[in-house]
Amino acid sequence: MAEWVLMSLSDRSDHPKSEVVVMSARSAGAGDASEGLLPSGLTDLLAPQAEQDAKAVEAVLSSFAAFGYQRIKPPLVEFEQTLLAEGLGAALAEQTFRLLDPISRRMMALRSDMTAQIARIAGTRLARYPRPLRLAYGGEVMRVVPDVLNPERQLMQAGAEIIGRDDKQAAAEIILLGVRALNQAGILDVTIDLGLPCLAEAVLGDELTAMDAAVKDEMFRAISDRDITRLTKLPLKAAPHLAEIIDASGAAANRLAKVAKILPDAAAEQLSGLIDIATSLNGLLPDIAITLDPLDMQGYGYHTSVSFSVFGAGLKGAIARGGAYVTGYDEKAMGLSVFMERVLRSLPTPPQTPVIYIPATVGLAAGLQLVERGRHVLYGTKGAKAEAEAKALNCAFILREAGGIPEKL
């Protein structure tokens, strides 16, 4: 009987008292009290939502393909030292389950995000391909702890990556791609937030290096809360500049353009680049509201310059995020992740497709003819009362004889 050892990365081997759960491959016996019970954050998806979800994911990936992004499919699990290598993988280590491979006796990790895998494939299998690479992916990921806005831990992730570029045009392209994909999936009313996760560091410069740890923590909390009063009370030379950036944030880029003129060169360059991206997107997506929030530091923690979030009207939390980063193979990149669970749960319940019941006495051939004409059929059980079974199985029509016209039930 095979056994798998599964643990979260918070239960690492350097913690001697960590709890390890051994899961047997044998299923629960009949009458087991826990039969049918699922772990927290996991759920069974039934019809018609399961079919709707599959179609929405395919719509997103097809939209990526229309812009020249080639689909790839990484494995669900990888060796821990590969998947959680320094950089992208390490940033998600605390959200990643790991398990012991009974064949190699090496630790493996169950992916919690697919971006690091795409970067690995680009840096190894596709290392000799010309840059920039445009790659797309879709698949399941598993998180140790659910998002505060989403109780699910098993998630469907779809995304796209440009490997080899992180310039302003690449940022505009990947955001345009994301909006277009969301539209194709059925999310039409969206807004975009643009940020610069490293802008505060550029504004502070050497002052950040010499800063007391307590002051640093208080500063970042004040920035996160957009609390100008608290920020300006801190003993920081750059506090007024940070306060002006917060105060000028919003939909009007001209105010931030004025602030850029008084910032250190590195910070001014970042802010001017963000404004250029917003200007480009305003031309491409004139009906979509774009907010500039340069000091926004939400996201995955590995973005190196611009970052962005896409929100849907009436939905909690971002439905897509992305930005610039550097892969573990020292390549510049620009990526997008679409949180399909939030997208899918926002779609209206699809109507049931009308199904035609084919009594067993009518035969399989009659049903095949209807299927070839684009209809949906369900074959009846031999000996069953045809009309009663058809109604019990929620069929909308019944075919009473071969070659006849389906009748409404």
TORKOL-4160 file (C-alpha; in steps of 0.2 Angstrom, whole numbers, padded with zeros to 4 digits, m for minus):
409
<pt num="1" X="0000" Y="0000" Z="0000"/>
<pt num="2" X="0008" Y="0016" Z="m0006"/>
<pt num="3" X="0009" Y="0031" Z="0006"/>
<pt num="4" X="0012" Y="0049" Z="0003"/>
<pt num="5" X="0019" Y="0061" Z="0017"/>
<pt num="6" X="0011" Y="0079" Z="0015"/>
<pt num="7" X="0015" Y="0094" Z="0025"/>
<pt num="8" X="0015" Y="0113" Z="0023"/>
<pt num="9" X="0032" Y="0123" Z="0021"/>
<pt num="10" X="0028" Y="0130" Z="0038"/>
<pt num="11" X="0032" Y="0112" Z="0045"/>
<pt num="12" X="0049" Y="0111" Z="0038"/>
<pt num="13" X="0061" Y="0098" Z="0043"/>
<pt num="14" X="0072" Y="0110" Z="0053"/>
<pt num="15" X="0057" Y="0111" Z="0065"/>
<pt num="16" X="0059" Y="0095" Z="0075"/>
<pt num="17" X="0041" Y="0095" Z="0082"/>
<pt num="18" X="0033" Y="0098" Z="0065"/>
<pt num="19" X="0017" Y="0087" Z="0062"/>
<pt num="20" X="0018" Y="0076" Z="0047"/>
<pt num="21" X="0002" Y="0069" Z="0040"/>
<pt num="22" X="0003" Y="0051" Z="0032"/>
<pt num="23" X="m0010" Y="0049" Z="0019"/>
<pt num="24" X="m0014" Y="0031" Z="0013"/>
<pt num="25" X="m0018" Y="0027" Z="m0005"/>
<pt num="26" X="m0033" Y="0016" Z="0002"/>
<pt num="27" X="m0050" Y="0025" Z="0001"/>
<pt num="28" X="m0061" Y="0026" Z="0016"/>
<pt num="29" X="m0072" Y="0010" Z="0019"/>
<pt num="30" X="m0090" Y="0010" Z="0017"/>
<pt num="31" X="m0099" Y="0018" Z="0032"/>
<pt num="32" X="m0084" Y="0028" Z="0037"/>
<pt num="33" X="m0091" Y="0044" Z="0046"/>
<pt num="34" X="m0079" Y="0055" Z="0036"/>
<pt num="35" X="m0084" Y="0048" Z="0019"/>
<pt num="36" X="m0088" Y="0063" Z="0008"/>
<pt num="37" X="m0080" Y="0076" Z="0019"/>
<pt num="38" X="m0068" Y="0088" Z="0010"/>
<pt num="39" X="m0054" Y="0098" Z="0018"/>
<pt num="40" X="m0057" Y="0116" Z="0022"/>
<pt num="41" X="m0056" Y="0126" Z="0006"/>
<pt num="42" X="m0059" Y="0112" Z="m0006"/>
<pt num="43" X="m0076" Y="0109" Z="m0015"/>
<pt num="44" X="m0084" Y="0098" Z="m0028"/>
<pt num="45" X="m0090" Y="0108" Z="m0043"/>
<pt num="46" X="m0105" Y="0101" Z="m0052"/>
<pt num="47" X="m0115" Y="0104" Z="m0068"/>
<pt num="48" X="m0118" Y="0116" Z="m0075"/>
<pt num="49" X="m0105" Y="0127" Z="m0067"/>
<pt num="50" X="m0091" Y="0114" Z="m0071"/>
<pt num="51" X="m0094" Y="0116" Z="m0089"/>
<pt num="52" X="m0096" Y="0135" Z="m0088"/>
<pt num="53" X="m0079" Y="0136" Z="m0079"/>
<pt num="54" X="m0070" Y="0126" Z="m0092"/>
<pt num="55" X="m0077" Y="0137" Z="m0106"/>
<pt num="56" X="m0072" Y="0153" Z="m0097"/>
<pt num="57" X="m0054" Y="0146" Z="m0094"/>
<pt num="58" X="m0053" Y="0141" Z="m0113"/>
<pt num="59" X="m0060" Y="0159" Z="m0118"/>
<pt num="60" X="m0046" Y="0167" Z="m0108"/>
<pt num="61" X="m0032" Y="0155" Z="m0115"/>
<pt num="62" X="m0039" Y="0158" Z="m0133"/>
<pt num="63" X="m0038" Y="0176" Z="m0130"/>
<pt num="64" X="m0020" Y="0175" Z="m0125"/>
<pt num="65" X="m0017" Y="0164" Z="m0141"/>
<pt num="66" X="m0024" Y="0178" Z="m0152"/>
<pt num="67" X="m0010" Y="0189" Z="m0147"/>
<pt num="68" X="0003" Y="0176" Z="m0151"/>
<pt num="69" X="0006" Y="0168" Z="m0133"/>
<pt num="70" X="0010" Y="0150" Z="m0135"/>
<pt num="71" X="0002" Y="0138" Z="m0122"/>
<pt num="72" X="0013" Y="0127" Z="m0111"/>
<pt num="73" X="0009" Y="0115" Z="m0097"/>
<pt num="74" X="0020" Y="0112" Z="m0082"/>
<pt num="75" X="0018" Y="0098" Z="m0070"/>
<pt num="76" X="0008" Y="0099" Z="m0054"/>
<pt num="77" X="0022" Y="0095" Z="m0043"/>
<pt num="78" X="0041" Y="0098" Z="m0044"/>
<pt num="79" X="0056" Y="0095" Z="m0033"/>
<pt num="80" X="0056" Y="0107" Z="m0019"/>
<pt num="81" X="0073" Y="0114" Z="m0022"/>
<pt num="82" X="0068" Y="0118" Z="m0040"/>
<pt num="83" X="0050" Y="0125" Z="m0038"/>
<pt num="84" X="0055" Y="0135" Z="m0022"/>
<pt num="85" X="0072" Y="0142" Z="m0028"/>
<pt num="86" X="0077" Y="0159" Z="m0024"/>
<pt num="87" X="0066" Y="0173" Z="m0032"/>
<pt num="88" X="0049" Y="0169" Z="m0038"/>
<pt num="89" X="0047" Y="0152" Z="m0029"/>
<pt num="90" X="0054" Y="0158" Z="m0013"/>
<pt num="91" X="0042" Y="0172" Z="m0012"/>
<pt num="92" X="0028" Y="0159" Z="m0011"/>
<pt num="93" X="0036" Y="0146" Z="0000"/>
<pt num="94" X="0025" Y="0149" Z="0015"/>
<pt num="95" X="0009" Y="0146" Z="0004"/>
<pt num="96" X="0016" Y="0129" Z="m0003"/>
<pt num="97" X="0013" Y="0112" Z="0002"/>
<pt num="98" X="0027" Y="0099" Z="0001"/>
<pt num="99" X="0027" Y="0080" Z="0000"/>
<pt num="100" X="0039" Y="0066" Z="0000"/>
<pt num="101" X="0042" Y="0057" Z="m0016"/>
<pt num="102" X="0042" Y="0038" Z="m0011"/>
<pt num="103" X="0052" Y="0034" Z="m0027"/>
<pt num="104" X="0067" Y="0047" Z="m0026"/>
<pt num="105" X="0065" Y="0050" Z="m0007"/>
<pt num="106" X="0066" Y="0068" Z="m0011"/>
<pt num="107" X="0055" Y="0082" Z="m0006"/>
<pt num="108" X="0043" Y="0089" Z="m0019"/>
<pt num="109" X="0032" Y="0104" Z="m0018"/>
<pt num="110" X="0014" Y="0106" Z="m0024"/>
<pt num="111" X="0013" Y="0122" Z="m0034"/>
<pt num="112" X="0004" Y="0137" Z="m0026"/>
<pt num="113" X="0007" Y="0148" Z="m0041"/>
<pt num="114" X="0013" Y="0144" Z="m0059"/>
<pt num="115" X="0024" Y="0159" Z="m0063"/>
<pt num="116" X="0040" Y="0152" Z="m0056"/>
<pt num="117" X="0037" Y="0136" Z="m0067"/>
<pt num="118" X="0035" Y="0146" Z="m0083"/>
<pt num="119" X="0051" Y="0155" Z="m0078"/>
<pt num="120" X="0060" Y="0139" Z="m0076"/>
<pt num="121" X="0054" Y="0132" Z="m0093"/>
<pt num="122" X="0059" Y="0148" Z="m0101"/>
<pt num="123" X="0077" Y="0147" Z="m0094"/>
<pt num="124" X="0079" Y="0128" Z="m0097"/>
<pt num="125" X="0069" Y="0120" Z="m0110"/>
<pt num="126" X="0067" Y="0136" Z="m0120"/>
<pt num="127" X="0083" Y="0144" Z="m0116"/>
<pt num="128" X="0089" Y="0144" Z="m0135"/>
<pt num="129" X="0073" Y="0151" Z="m0142"/>
<pt num="130" X="0073" Y="0169" Z="m0148"/>
<pt num="131" X="0067" Y="0182" Z="m0135"/>
<pt num="132" X="0055" Y="0189" Z="m0131"/>
<pt num="133" X="0046" Y="0173" Z="m0127"/>
<pt num="134" X="0027" Y="0175" Z="m0126"/>
<pt num="135" X="0020" Y="0160" Z="m0115"/>
<pt num="136" X="0002" Y="0156" Z="m0108"/>
<pt num="137" X="m0003" Y="0143" Z="m0096"/>
<pt num="138" X="m0018" Y="0137" Z="m0086"/>
<pt num="139" X="m0020" Y="0125" Z="m0072"/>
<pt num="140" X="m0024" Y="0121" Z="m0054"/>
<pt num="141" X="m0014" Y="0128" Z="m0039"/>
<pt num="142" X="m0015" Y="0124" Z="m0021"/>
<pt num="143" X="m0013" Y="0136" Z="m0007"/>
<pt num="144" X="m0009" Y="0132" Z="0012"/>
<pt num="145" X="m0020" Y="0146" Z="0018"/>
<pt num="146" X="m0034" Y="0154" Z="0008"/>
<pt num="147" X="m0035" Y="0172" Z="0003"/>
<pt num="148" X="m0045" Y="0183" Z="0015"/>
<pt num="149" X="m0057" Y="0187" Z="0001"/>
<pt num="150" X="m0058" Y="0169" Z="m0005"/>
<pt num="151" X="m0060" Y="0154" Z="0006"/>
<pt num="152" X="m0055" Y="0142" Z="m0008"/>
<pt num="153" X="m0038" Y="0134" Z="m0007"/>
<pt num="154" X="m0038" Y="0124" Z="m0024"/>
<pt num="155" X="m0038" Y="0138" Z="m0037"/>
<pt num="156" X="m0038" Y="0138" Z="m0056"/>
<pt num="157" X="m0025" Y="0150" Z="m0062"/>
<pt num="158" X="m0022" Y="0157" Z="m0080"/>
<pt num="159" X="m0009" Y="0168" Z="m0085"/>
<pt num="160" X="0003" Y="0175" Z="m0098"/>
<pt num="161" X="0021" Y="0180" Z="m0098"/>
<pt num="162" X="0033" Y="0190" Z="m0109"/>
<pt num="163" X="0051" Y="0183" Z="m0105"/>
<pt num="164" X="0065" Y="0195" Z="m0111"/>
<pt num="165" X="0056" Y="0212" Z="m0109"/>
<pt num="166" X="0050" Y="0223" Z="m0095"/>
<pt num="167" X="0048" Y="0239" Z="m0103"/>
<pt num="168" X="0033" Y="0251" Z="m0104"/>
<pt num="169" X="0027" Y="0244" Z="m0120"/>
<pt num="170" X="0027" Y="0226" Z="m0113"/>
<pt num="171" X="0018" Y="0232" Z="m0098"/>
<pt num="172" X="0004" Y="0240" Z="m0109"/>
<pt num="173" X="0003" Y="0225" Z="m0119"/>
<pt num="174" X="0001" Y="0213" Z="m0105"/>
<pt num="175" X="m0012" Y="0224" Z="m0096"/>
<pt num="176" X="m0022" Y="0225" Z="m0113"/>
<pt num="177" X="m0021" Y="0206" Z="m0115"/>
<pt num="178" X="m0028" Y="0204" Z="m0097"/>
<pt num="179" X="m0042" Y="0216" Z="m0100"/>
<pt num="180" X="m0046" Y="0208" Z="m0117"/>
<pt num="181" X="m0046" Y="0190" Z="m0109"/>
<pt num="182" X="m0057" Y="0195" Z="m0095"/>
<pt num="183" X="m0070" Y="0203" Z="m0107"/>
<pt num="184" X="m0070" Y="0186" Z="m0117"/>
<pt num="185" X="m0073" Y="0177" Z="m0101"/>
<pt num="186" X="m0088" Y="0188" Z="m0097"/>
<pt num="187" X="m0081" Y="0201" Z="m0086"/>
<pt num="188" X="m0085" Y="0218" Z="m0095"/>
<pt num="189" X="m0084" Y="0231" Z="m0082"/>
<pt num="190" X="m0066" Y="0232" Z="m0075"/>
<pt num="191" X="m0055" Y="0245" Z="m0068"/>
<pt num="192" X="m0036" Y="0245" Z="m0068"/>
<pt num="193" X="m0024" Y="0251" Z="m0053"/>
<pt num="194" X="m0006" Y="0254" Z="m0058"/>
<pt num="195" X="0008" Y="0254" Z="m0045"/>
<pt num="196" X="0027" Y="0255" Z="m0042"/>
<pt num="197" X="0032" Y="0243" Z="m0028"/>
<pt num="198" X="0050" Y="0249" Z="m0027"/>
<pt num="199" X="0046" Y="0267" Z="m0028"/>
<pt num="200" X="0047" Y="0271" Z="m0010"/>
<pt num="201" X="0065" Y="0263" Z="m0010"/>
<pt num="202" X="0070" Y="0274" Z="m0024"/>
<pt num="203" X="0063" Y="0290" Z="m0015"/>
<pt num="204" X="0072" Y="0285" Z="0001"/>
<pt num="205" X="0089" Y="0280" Z="m0007"/>
<pt num="206" X="0103" Y="0279" Z="0006"/>
<pt num="207" X="0091" Y="0284" Z="0020"/>
<pt num="208" X="0082" Y="0267" Z="0019"/>
<pt num="209" X="0098" Y="0258" Z="0022"/>
<pt num="210" X="0102" Y="0268" Z="0038"/>
<pt num="211" X="0084" Y="0268" Z="0044"/>
<pt num="212" X="0080" Y="0260" Z="0061"/>
<pt num="213" X="0070" Y="0245" Z="0060"/>
<pt num="214" X="0055" Y="0251" Z="0070"/>
<pt num="215" X="0054" Y="0267" Z="0060"/>
<pt num="216" X="0055" Y="0257" Z="0044"/>
<pt num="217" X="0040" Y="0246" Z="0049"/>
<pt num="218" X="0030" Y="0261" Z="0055"/>
<pt num="219" X="0034" Y="0270" Z="0038"/>
<pt num="220" X="0028" Y="0256" Z="0028"/>
<pt num="221" X="0012" Y="0254" Z="0038"/>
<pt num="222" X="0009" Y="0272" Z="0036"/>
<pt num="223" X="0011" Y="0271" Z="0017"/>
<pt num="224" X="0000" Y="0255" Z="0016"/>
<pt num="225" X="m0013" Y="0265" Z="0026"/>
<pt num="226" X="m0011" Y="0280" Z="0015"/>
<pt num="227" X="m0009" Y="0290" Z="0032"/>
<pt num="228" X="0000" Y="0306" Z="0027"/>
<pt num="229" X="m0001" Y="0313" Z="0045"/>
<pt num="230" X="0007" Y="0298" Z="0053"/>
<pt num="231" X="0020" Y="0297" Z="0039"/>
<pt num="232" X="0025" Y="0316" Z="0040"/>
<pt num="233" X="0028" Y="0314" Z="0059"/>
<pt num="234" X="0042" Y="0301" Z="0056"/>
<pt num="235" X="0060" Y="0307" Z="0057"/>
<pt num="236" X="0063" Y="0305" Z="0038"/>
<pt num="237" X="0070" Y="0318" Z="0026"/>
<pt num="238" X="0060" Y="0309" Z="0011"/>
<pt num="239" X="0043" Y="0309" Z="0021"/>
<pt num="240" X="0037" Y="0325" Z="0012"/>
<pt num="241" X="0040" Y="0318" Z="m0005"/>
<pt num="242" X="0031" Y="0301" Z="0000"/>
<pt num="243" X="0017" Y="0312" Z="0006"/>
<pt num="244" X="0015" Y="0321" Z="m0010"/>
<pt num="245" X="0015" Y="0305" Z="m0020"/>
<pt num="246" X="0001" Y="0299" Z="m0009"/>
<pt num="247" X="m0009" Y="0315" Z="m0010"/>
<pt num="248" X="m0007" Y="0316" Z="m0029"/>
<pt num="249" X="m0012" Y="0298" Z="m0032"/>
<pt num="250" X="m0028" Y="0295" Z="m0042"/>
<pt num="251" X="m0034" Y="0296" Z="m0060"/>
<pt num="252" X="m0026" Y="0312" Z="m0064"/>
<pt num="253" X="m0008" Y="0309" Z="m0071"/>
<pt num="254" X="m0004" Y="0328" Z="m0072"/>
<pt num="255" X="m0002" Y="0330" Z="m0053"/>
<pt num="256" X="0010" Y="0315" Z="m0052"/>
<pt num="257" X="0019" Y="0322" Z="m0067"/>
<pt num="258" X="0022" Y="0338" Z="m0056"/>
<pt num="259" X="0028" Y="0328" Z="m0041"/>
<pt num="260" X="0040" Y="0318" Z="m0052"/>
<pt num="261" X="0050" Y="0334" Z="m0056"/>
<pt num="262" X="0055" Y="0336" Z="m0037"/>
<pt num="263" X="0060" Y="0317" Z="m0034"/>
<pt num="264" X="0077" Y="0309" Z="m0035"/>
<pt num="265" X="0082" Y="0304" Z="m0053"/>
<pt num="266" X="0079" Y="0286" Z="m0051"/>
<pt num="267" X="0062" Y="0289" Z="m0043"/>
<pt num="268" X="0057" Y="0302" Z="m0056"/>
<pt num="269" X="0061" Y="0290" Z="m0070"/>
<pt num="270" X="0050" Y="0276" Z="m0062"/>
<pt num="271" X="0035" Y="0288" Z="m0059"/>
<pt num="272" X="0037" Y="0295" Z="m0077"/>
<pt num="273" X="0037" Y="0278" Z="m0084"/>
<pt num="274" X="0021" Y="0274" Z="m0075"/>
<pt num="275" X="0012" Y="0289" Z="m0081"/>
<pt num="276" X="0018" Y="0284" Z="m0099"/>
<pt num="277" X="0010" Y="0267" Z="m0097"/>
<pt num="278" X="m0006" Y="0275" Z="m0091"/>
<pt num="279" X="m0007" Y="0287" Z="m0105"/>
<pt num="280" X="m0004" Y="0272" Z="m0118"/>
<pt num="281" X="m0018" Y="0262" Z="m0109"/>
<pt num="282" X="m0030" Y="0277" Z="m0110"/>
<pt num="283" X="m0028" Y="0277" Z="m0128"/>
<pt num="284" X="m0031" Y="0258" Z="m0130"/>
<pt num="285" X="m0045" Y="0257" Z="m0117"/>
<pt num="286" X="m0054" Y="0274" Z="m0117"/>
<pt num="287" X="m0069" Y="0267" Z="m0108"/>
<pt num="288" X="m0059" Y="0259" Z="m0093"/>
<pt num="289" X="m0055" Y="0269" Z="m0077"/>
<pt num="290" X="m0036" Y="0269" Z="m0073"/>
<pt num="291" X="m0030" Y="0274" Z="m0056"/>
<pt num="292" X="m0012" Y="0278" Z="m0053"/>
<pt num="293" X="m0007" Y="0272" Z="m0035"/>
<pt num="294" X="0012" Y="0273" Z="m0036"/>
<pt num="295" X="0016" Y="0267" Z="m0018"/>
<pt num="296" X="0004" Y="0252" Z="m0019"/>
<pt num="297" X="0015" Y="0237" Z="m0013"/>
<pt num="298" X="0002" Y="0224" Z="m0014"/>
<pt num="299" X="0005" Y="0208" Z="m0024"/>
<pt num="300" X="0017" Y="0194" Z="m0024"/>
<pt num="301" X="0033" Y="0203" Z="m0017"/>
<pt num="302" X="0044" Y="0199" Z="m0032"/>
<pt num="303" X="0039" Y="0213" Z="m0044"/>
<pt num="304" X="0054" Y="0224" Z="m0048"/>
<pt num="305" X="0046" Y="0240" Z="m0056"/>
<pt num="306" X="0028" Y="0242" Z="m0062"/>
<pt num="307" X="0014" Y="0232" Z="m0055"/>
<pt num="308" X="m0005" Y="0232" Z="m0059"/>
<pt num="309" X="m0021" Y="0225" Z="m0052"/>
<pt num="310" X="m0037" Y="0223" Z="m0062"/>
<pt num="311" X="m0054" Y="0224" Z="m0053"/>
<pt num="312" X="m0072" Y="0219" Z="m0058"/>
<pt num="313" X="m0087" Y="0229" Z="m0054"/>
<pt num="314" X="m0096" Y="0222" Z="m0038"/>
<pt num="315" X="m0082" Y="0209" Z="m0035"/>
<pt num="316" X="m0071" Y="0209" Z="m0020"/>
<pt num="317" X="m0052" Y="0210" Z="m0022"/>
<pt num="318" X="m0042" Y="0210" Z="m0038"/>
<pt num="319" X="m0047" Y="0197" Z="m0052"/>
<pt num="320" X="m0030" Y="0199" Z="m0060"/>
<pt num="321" X="m0013" Y="0205" Z="m0055"/>
<pt num="322" X="0004" Y="0206" Z="m0063"/>
<pt num="323" X="0020" Y="0216" Z="m0066"/>
<pt num="324" X="0038" Y="0216" Z="m0070"/>
<pt num="325" X="0050" Y="0204" Z="m0062"/>
<pt num="326" X="0067" Y="0195" Z="m0065"/>
<pt num="327" X="0067" Y="0176" Z="m0067"/>
<pt num="328" X="0078" Y="0164" Z="m0058"/>
<pt num="329" X="0088" Y="0164" Z="m0074"/>
<pt num="330" X="0091" Y="0183" Z="m0073"/>
<pt num="331" X="0080" Y="0187" Z="m0087"/>
<pt num="332" X="0068" Y="0202" Z="m0087"/>
<pt num="333" X="0050" Y="0198" Z="m0088"/>
<pt num="334" X="0032" Y="0205" Z="m0088"/>
<pt num="335" X="0018" Y="0194" Z="m0082"/>
<pt num="336" X="m0001" Y="0192" Z="m0079"/>
<pt num="337" X="m0010" Y="0181" Z="m0067"/>
<pt num="338" X="m0029" Y="0179" Z="m0069"/>
<pt num="339" X="m0038" Y="0173" Z="m0053"/>
<pt num="340" X="m0051" Y="0162" Z="m0062"/>
<pt num="341" X="m0060" Y="0157" Z="m0046"/>
<pt num="342" X="m0065" Y="0175" Z="m0043"/>
<pt num="343" X="m0070" Y="0177" Z="m0061"/>
<pt num="344" X="m0080" Y="0161" Z="m0062"/>
<pt num="345" X="m0089" Y="0164" Z="m0046"/>
<pt num="346" X="m0095" Y="0181" Z="m0053"/>
<pt num="347" X="m0103" Y="0174" Z="m0069"/>
<pt num="348" X="m0122" Y="0171" Z="m0069"/>
<pt num="349" X="m0128" Y="0153" Z="m0067"/>
<pt num="350" X="m0129" Y="0146" Z="m0085"/>
<pt num="351" X="m0145" Y="0139" Z="m0091"/>
<pt num="352" X="m0146" Y="0120" Z="m0093"/>
<pt num="353" X="m0144" Y="0115" Z="m0111"/>
<pt num="354" X="m0160" Y="0107" Z="m0117"/>
<pt num="355" X="m0158" Y="0088" Z="m0118"/>
<pt num="356" X="m0168" Y="0076" Z="m0129"/>
<pt num="357" X="m0172" Y="0059" Z="m0121"/>
<pt num="358" X="m0170" Y="0044" Z="m0133"/>
<pt num="359" X="m0180" Y="0029" Z="m0127"/>
<pt num="360" X="m0171" Y="0013" Z="m0127"/>
<pt num="361" X="m0183" Y="0006" Z="m0140"/>
<pt num="362" X="m0179" Y="0020" Z="m0152"/>
<pt num="363" X="m0161" Y="0015" Z="m0153"/>
<pt num="364" X="m0144" Y="0023" Z="m0153"/>
<pt num="365" X="m0143" Y="0028" Z="m0171"/>
<pt num="366" X="m0158" Y="0040" Z="m0169"/>
<pt num="367" X="m0148" Y="0049" Z="m0155"/>
<pt num="368" X="m0132" Y="0049" Z="m0165"/>
<pt num="369" X="m0141" Y="0058" Z="m0179"/>
<pt num="370" X="m0147" Y="0072" Z="m0167"/>
<pt num="371" X="m0130" Y="0074" Z="m0160"/>
<pt num="372" X="m0122" Y="0076" Z="m0177"/>
<pt num="373" X="m0135" Y="0090" Z="m0180"/>
<pt num="374" X="m0128" Y="0099" Z="m0164"/>
<pt num="375" X="m0142" Y="0093" Z="m0152"/>
<pt num="376" X="m0139" Y="0085" Z="m0134"/>
<pt num="377" X="m0146" Y="0068" Z="m0131"/>
<pt num="378" X="m0148" Y="0056" Z="m0117"/>
<pt num="379" X="m0151" Y="0037" Z="m0120"/>
<pt num="380" X="m0165" Y="0029" Z="m0110"/>
<pt num="381" X="m0163" Y="0013" Z="m0099"/>
<pt num="382" X="m0170" Y="m0003" Z="m0107"/>
<pt num="383" X="m0186" Y="m0007" Z="m0099"/>
<pt num="384" X="m0189" Y="0010" Z="m0090"/>
<pt num="385" X="m0205" Y="0020" Z="m0092"/>
<pt num="386" X="m0198" Y="0032" Z="m0105"/>
<pt num="387" X="m0208" Y="0048" Z="m0101"/>
<pt num="388" X="m0206" Y="0046" Z="m0082"/>
<pt num="389" X="m0187" Y="0043" Z="m0084"/>
<pt num="390" X="m0185" Y="0057" Z="m0095"/>
<pt num="391" X="m0193" Y="0069" Z="m0083"/>
<pt num="392" X="m0183" Y="0062" Z="m0068"/>
<pt num="393" X="m0167" Y="0065" Z="m0078"/>
<pt num="394" X="m0173" Y="0083" Z="m0082"/>
<pt num="395" X="m0174" Y="0081" Z="m0101"/>
<pt num="396" X="m0183" Y="0094" Z="m0110"/>
<pt num="397" X="m0189" Y="0084" Z="m0125"/>
<pt num="398" X="m0192" Y="0066" Z="m0130"/>
<pt num="399" X="m0190" Y="0057" Z="m0146"/>
<pt num="400" X="m0204" Y="0044" Z="m0147"/>
<pt num="401" X="m0199" Y="0036" Z="m0164"/>
<pt num="402" X="m0183" Y="0036" Z="m0175"/>
<pt num="403" X="m0184" Y="0050" Z="m0188"/>
<pt num="404" X="m0198" Y="0059" Z="m0179"/>
<pt num="405" X="m0198" Y="0077" Z="m0171"/>
<pt num="406" X="m0193" Y="0078" Z="m0153"/>
<pt num="407" X="m0208" Y="0083" Z="m0142"/>
<pt num="408" X="m0207" Y="0095" Z="m0127"/>
<pt num="409" X="m0210" Y="0087" Z="m0111"/>
